[in-house]
Amino acid sequence: MPEQKAIRLCLKHRDPAGFEFLVQQYKREAFYHAHSLLGNEADACQDAFLRAFEAMPRIKTLDRFYPWFYRILRNVCLNILDRRKTRNAYVKERFTRSDGEIVSDTPEALAAATEDRQEVWRSLGELSSDHREILTLKYIHGFCYDEISETLEIPRGTVMSRLYAARQAFRQKFQNQS
């Protein structure tokens, strides 16, 4: 089934078969995008696909599914990152002794001790979500400038300048890791 037919089925009839086709076509790409932004947060893709399915009847026209869906996925991921920041601030406050040392038996401390990620992923994870997102789109998913521009809904020149800034930030984080 062509993508356009699946989109029409979803928009006009809220057809699960049409949406299932779109999910099957883009689930891998969505997973990799979510993974690159969040790490191992598998629920983000499922939540984003559910939100997309619920939103489709309210859309009048849709030319391409994935750029529209990516914005939903991105918002889900950014919300999860915001919740993580809040949780991490709470955990740090809750499990820090008065002398500033973190109590070593916290779940976060145990997870950090057992985590053995490659330096590249570690450096990428320390970047802002905007930098991580644009580097992922360019270098992990192989998007060209025009595809990034369409996906993020920003001008091509902005893509180029953000990529430059993201590369510089990554280089600095990576050199500090080594």
Disulfide bonds with the S-S distance in Angstrom:
none
